[in-house]
Amino acid sequence: MFYVAVFGFIGGIFFRSLFPLDPFFLYAPALIFIVCAVLFRHVRYLGYIACAASDYVARGDDFSRIASYTGNSVTFEGVIGGEPDIRDRSIFYTMERLRVLIRDNERAVSGRVLLTTSLYPRLVFGDRVRTTCVLDDPKELGESYRGYLAKSGVYAICRYPKSVELISQNEGNVLKRWLLGIRNNFRVQTQKIFPFPHVGLVLGLLIGDTDGIPNYLKDALIQTGTIHIVAISGYNISIIISLLLTLAPYIYLSRRFAWAAVIPILLGFIFIAGAESSVVRAGIMALIVAFASEAGRLSNCSRVLAITAFLMLAKNPYLLVFDVGFQLSFAATLGLVYISPRISDWLKARFPFRFIAETAAVTLGANMAVAPILLLHFGRVSFIAPFVNIAIIWIIPLAMALGFSAVLISYMFLPLGKVASWFSWATLEYVIRAVEFFA
């Protein structure tokens, strides 16, 4: 019944996300099924489905109050939250802690606004700004885009206002500002010791920052199905942790020691990546893979996966349909837990090189699981992706470890950090050449 309830809840979210309905048509069936569950034992499972699904499905969209101002010219102020999304001709900011100004009175409202401005002047995290513009409803740009913004709490759009007045600074969350400061400092330090384009690749691997990767290399990563290595999701983190645990016996480390090392490595990654919610979710999914690998029993992992999905979706139901990163993370985790062990057993029975067989199994399991999602969202699947991943994925943990170590050394003595970066440069050069060759 536990799984029936969880999948009923997930099914309710999926149905409601794709087919908007009046709450009456959702409460009524739920009530009927609950009554049937009480009266008739053999249909009791329907009651579990109804209760779980109706928890999200029946309540419909819970729009924040800022949405009630869309379509009108509004003067409001808010705090810049998170890092700006800088494009070629514009910058996207997320405004939170909003206050609407009506007849010299301020009214606090919940929700966030997506603010689009020109490239200058630049705003930073923690700036409180005031502006006037006509707020657009994201729904006008399509249901999918509305859901995409809603998963981040954004319910209104302000495009190119005539002026943006800076009211004050340093009003953002202190912890988040500190984490973003560490991330930015880490980025600057990395740029001091790595050449182009290797600096873009190592920053993508370590903190998911792809701004420094040239377009030709991005295109090559996409064409070969390896773009995931520079995207912060449970996909790449799970693969890396699985490979670390797989590699441990071959470098004479006990599995228990390798398992203990996974936790600080994962926490360090989350730390320097800014501890964004997407990074934390990815870390959780990666820990599940590590847990399953250590336990050695898939049955120990299925309930943990179900509970994790339930908790994540209970907090933010929009993740299921509108967050590709969540979908890839969960699919890759399922592939690593349920598909990779079967491939590994098959390969090890036929090939003498055990490490190569296990590496190939990890890569193939994850790629097979995420292929349908990639096809759905991007319209194509790279058939050479499994082979390219096998060619490069084994060296990714080494490239990350050497790159991270070089940056740490550079903090102590910059010239020595530059020397240390040569070792990481060699691994990064291999990845770049391999991707360009297959592309």
N, C-alpha and C positions, 0 to 999 in steps of 0.2 A: 504493500500500500504506500510505502514511502516513495518509491519511484513513480507510482501512478500519480501521487499528489504533486511531486516536483515537475513531472512532464506535463501534467495538466496545467500547472501554473505557467510553464514556458509556452505551452500551446495557446493559452489564453492571451499572453503577450503578443505572440506571433499573429494570431487572428486579428486582434484589435489594432495592431500596427498597420496591417494591410487593408482591413475592412472597417472603416469608421461606422459605428452603429449607435443608435440612441440607447442610453443605459437601460431603458425599460425592456428592450429585447434581450438584454443580458442578465438582468436580475431575475426575470420571470423563469427562464429555464433553470437557473441556478437553484431557485426556490423549489421548483418541481423535483429536481434530482435529489435535493437534500431530503425532501419528504419521502421520496422513494427509498432512499438509503436507510431511513429510519424504519419504514414499514416492511421492506422486502430485503432480506439478507443477500440474495443473489445479485442484486444490482447496487450493493453498497459502494462498489468501486466508483460508480457514477457520482455518488455524493462527494467522494474525495476529489474527483476531477472538477466538479462544479465549484466546490469551495475554494480550491486552489486557483483555478482559472479566474473565477469572478473577483478574486482579490485585486487583480490589476484590470482585467477586462472590463468589469462593470463600472469601474470608477471613471473610465474615459480619460481625456486629457485634463490634467490639472495645471492649466495655464497660470503663470504668475501674473500678478496685477499689472505689470508693465505692459502686458499684451493688450490691456483694455484701452491703452492710449494710441495704439497703432492707427494709422490713417489720419492723424492730426498733427499739427505743428506744435511741438512740445519743447519747453525749456527744461532741461534736467542736468544734473551733475552726477558724477560717479567716479570710482577709482579704477585705474587701469590694472587689470588682473592678468598675470601671466606674461610671457614674452610676446612681443608683437610678431605678426606674420608679415614679413616684408616681401613684397613682390616687385616686379620691374617698374611699375608706375604708381603703386599705391601701397598702403600699409593697413592691415586689419588689426584692430585692438578689441579686446573684450572688456567691457565696462561692467563693474559690479558695485554693490553697496550703493544703489541708486536712490536719488531723491528728485522728485518732480516739483517744479516751482509753479504754483498757481496763485496768481494775485498776491504776490509777495509772501506767500506761505509755502513752506516746504513740506512735502509728504514723502515719507520713506516708502519705497515699493520693492518688492522682491523680484527676482529674475535678473537677467543680464541683457545687455545690448551689444550688438556687433557694430563697432564704429569703423567706418572706412574713411581714410584721409589721404591726402597727397603725401609725398615722401618727406616733406619738411613742413613745419618743424617736427622733430621726433619727440615722442613721449616714451616714458619708461614705466616699469612696474612701480606702483605706489603713488603715481601722480593722480591727484584729484582734479578733474577738469569739468568745465561747464560749457554747454553748447545748446543750440536751438536747431531743430530740424524736424521734418515730417518723418515720423517713425513708420517704417514699412513692416507689414506682416510677412514673416518668412513663408507662410503658406502660399502667398501669391507666386512664389518662385518654384512651387511644386511640393507635393507631400513628402517626397524623399529628402529634399533640402530642409524642410521644416523639422523633420525628425533628426536629421544630422545635426542641426543647431540645438535642438531641444535636449539632446543627450549631454550637451555642455551647459544647459540651463539658459540658453539664449532664446528669447522670445520676441525680439524686435531688432530691426536693422536701421541704422542711421548712416546715410551715404553722403559723403562729401559736404558736410555743413560749411556755411560761409566762414565761420570762425570757431576756434576751440580755445577757450580761455583756461589757462593754468591757474588753479586756485591754491593748491598746496602740494607738497611732495612728501614722500616717505610715509604714506598712510596705509600701505599694504600690510598684509600679515608679516610679522617680524620673522617667523621661522621660514616662510616661503621666500622672503626677500633675501635672507641669509643663504638659502639653498641655491637660489638663482645667481647670487653673487659668486658662490663657489663654482657653479657651472660656467659662468662667463669668464672667471679667472682661469679656470682649467682650459677653456677654449683658447684664450690669449696665450697661455703658456705653451700649449701644444703647437700653435702657429709659429712660435719662436724656434722650434727645433726640427720640424718636419717640412720638407719641400712640397711644392705643388706637383701633382694632384694628390700625393699621398696623405697630406694633412687632412684633406676633405674626407678621405676614406677612413682614416683612423678615428676622426671625430664622429663619423657615422657609426662606426663599430662600437665606440666607447659610450657616447651619450646620445646617439640618434640624431645628431646635427648633420643634415645633408646639404646645407646651404653652400658649403665649400666644395662639393663634388661637381666637376664640370658636366655640362649637359651630355657630351658624348659618352662619358663614363656611366652616367645615369641611364642613358638609352641602352648601353651594352648590358648593364645589370638587369634592366627590365626584359630585354630580349632573351637573356639566358635564364630568366627565372630566379635570379639571385639577389634581387633588390631587397629581399627580407633581411639580409645581413646588416643593413644600415637602417633598419626600421625597428623602433623599440616595441617589441611585442613578445608574447610568450613563445612565438615561433622560434626566433633565433636564440633567445635565452635558454629555452628548453633543450634545443639541440646542443648548445655549448655545454650545459650542465651534464647532459647525457654523455657527451664525449669525454668530459672530465672524469666521470665515474667509470666509463669504459676504459680510459687510458690508464687509470690508477694502477692496476696490476702489472702493467707492462713497464712501469717506471718504479716498481717495487714499493708502492704505497699501499697500505692496507685500505680496504674499502671503507672501514669505519673512519679512518683519518681523512679520506677523500670526501666522505659525507660531511664530516665536521668542517672541512674547508669550504664547502659549497655555501654555507650560510654567510660567513663574512664576505665572501666574494660577491654574493648576490646583494647583500646590504650595501656594500661599497658601490656597486653599479647603480642601485636605486638612488643612493646619496648623491653621486656626481651627476646623475641625469636629472636632478631637480625634484625628485620624489613626486612627479606628476601622477595623477590618478591612473593614467594608462600604463605608466612604468610599474606602479605598485601592483596593478592587475596582472601584468606580465610576470612579475616576480612571483606572485601567488601561483600562477599556472606552472611556472618552472619548478617551484618547490613540490608541486604535486607529482611531476615527473620524477624528481629526485626521490620522493617518498616511495613511489611505486618501484623504482629501481632498487632501492635499499631493502624494501620489504620482500621483493621477489615474488609477490602474489598479486595478480591483477585484481582479484576480488577485493583486496584491501583498498584499492584505489577508486573503484566505481562509486562508492557511497561518498567519498571525499569530493569527487568531481561533481556529483549531483548537488551536494550541499554548497559547493563553491559557486556553481551556476545559479542556484537559488538565491544566495546572499547577494551576489553581484547584481542580478536582475531585480531583486526586491529593492535595492538602493537606487538603481537607474534602469528602468525597463526599456528605455530606448536603445540600449546597447545591443539587444538581440538582433534587430533588423537594420539599424542605422550606423553601427560601428564596425567597420571592416576589420579593424585591429582586434576587437574582441572575438569576432568570428574566426579569424586566422589563428589567434592564440588558442582558442578552445579546440579548433579542428586539429591543429598541430599536436596539442597535448593528447587528444584521443588517438591520433596516429602513432605517436611515440609509445603510448601505453598499450594499445591493443594490436597495432599492425606491425610495428618494428620487431617485437619479440618473435613473431611467426616468420618474418623474413629472415631474421638472424639465425633461427634454427635451421631453416632451409639452406641458407648459404654456407653455414659452418659445416654442414654435412657433405658439402660438395667442393669446398675450397679449403686449401691448407692454411691460408693466412687468416688467422682468427680475427686480428685487429681490423683488417680491411673489410672482412665480412660484417663485423659489428658496426663499423663506420658507415658502410653502405646501407645497412639495415636501418640505422637511425635516420639517414638522409631520405631513403626511399619511403619509409613509413610516414614521415612528416609531409613529404611532397605529394604522396597519394591522397592524404587526408585533406590537404588544402586545395588540390586541383579543382574540385567543383566550385569552390568559392571564388577562386581566381577567374574561372571561366564565366561565372555569373556576373561579377563586378567589372571585369576588365575585358571580357569578350574574347580572351585567348588564353591558351595554356602552352607553355614552352615544352615541347617534347624532349628537348635536350637538357631541360632543367635538372633531372635526376643525375645525369652524367656530369654536368658542370658542378653541381653541388658536391658530388662525391670527390671531384677533383680539387675543390677548394675548401670544403667545410672542415676538413681535418686540421687545416692550418689556422683557421680563424681564432680558436682559443689561444694559440701561441702568439698570433699577431696582436691580439688584445692584451695579453699579459706583458709582452715585450713593450708595446706602445705605452701602456699605463706605467710600467716601471721606468721607462725613459722620461716620462713627464715628471714623475716623482723625483727622480735623480736631478732633473733640471732645476727643480725648486731649491735644491741644496747647492748645486754648482752647475751653472748653465752650460759651460763648455763640455763638461762630462756628460750632461744630458744629451747634447748633440751627438756625442760619440755613441752613447747607448742607443740613440734612435736609429743608427745604421742597421742594427740587428733587426729591429722592427721594420725598417724600410725594405729589407730583403723579403720578408714575408708579404708585405703589402704589394711589392713589385710583382711577386709571383701571382697574387690574386688578380691584380690589374691585367697582367699579360694573359692569364688563363681566360678571364672573362672576355677580353678583346678578341682572343683567338676563336673562341666558340661563337661569339656574336657575328 
